Amino acid sequence: MRLTQVIVFVDCLCASINFMCSPLPQRPSERISVWQEQAVRYGVDLKEFRQQAADVMERLARDHDKLRQELDSAGGKVERMEREMDYIETKNPPPPCSKAEDKMVEQKPMGKMKKTGELRGCMDLVFSIKAMKILKRMGSPKGTWTRDAVTAKVYAFNGTADDTLYEFSSVRALSSSSDPRAITLPVFWNGTGHTVHNGQVYYVTEGSELRVMKYDLQNDSMADSAVFPVDDHSPVFSLNQETIVDLVADEEGLWALYGSKDKVSLARMDANTLDIEQMWDTSCPRENAESAFMVCGTLYVVYNSKPPSRSRIQCVFDVNDMVNAEEAPLLYFPRRYGTHSSIKYNPHEKQLYAWDDGYQILYKLSMKKKGVFVN
């Protein structure tokens, strides 16, 4: 209803009220006539008001539908623009910083990692993704690659089920397509939840029960195995259906990620005996999760969407309750190709080794200390 219509209507109503409140004629017949006239006028005014109100509501409904259509159209345009930006960034990546990339690739062996207990006081918290390097595209859309912090050697699991592990002398050897050493493992591995830690390969094999296998790279022999005690064999990440248990390593040792109902759960494992020391239920949903990694006892779950969009760290869980909601980062990964089938953290380099649609990618992390808020 326009303002002028409201003013006219209010003036008419006030006039009617003034007329009704004016001195009435003394004769009964005249009073009845006045009352009838007032009632008719009031009825007409009320009918007009109802009609005007109905017109206003109808116009508001039309405006609401129009606004909803405009919002839907704008949302579609934003999605198309993001896809176009993804395509442009993929086809025309920014020129790399050669010095930073060389540092990411040229890493020296650090020797034996410190004992787990000595590193339980690690206070690093991921602050940002500092740099990215795409090395090459090798093998299947899904797989795992990682580097042992003890040596400069790199290991690749190509696909989601096999008995072969490929060993490269360095990251540069992998990127230059040097022939790797093929290691045939005694038992098939399944999924993409494998890791290499202190000269040992830890991987998962599926059957009537889930087993965690430990293979000694120095002796080329099976060192140990243990049943992983979970009844739910659902994928730990909804966007990575082949992985039931994801084994990851950080400064504090070996961890296992697994699904519990609709959440991602966490277990600390003894890297020597494969015993489970402690378990946690996190608030991180499995829905739309693609992978995860640990840094200093803090779990970072990476999410995406269908069709693949931009990966992001959207849920963080610290086993020592040292990271609050304000500190927890909401980080977006640089635009790439699809979704991560695996992300492995190297504590020595502060880098992530990611497998994305067959591409091997390195992410350099920037850290801050837990409990320190940075704008």
Disulfide bonds with the S-S distance in Angstrom:
Cys122-Cys296 1.54
Cys284-Cys315 2.09
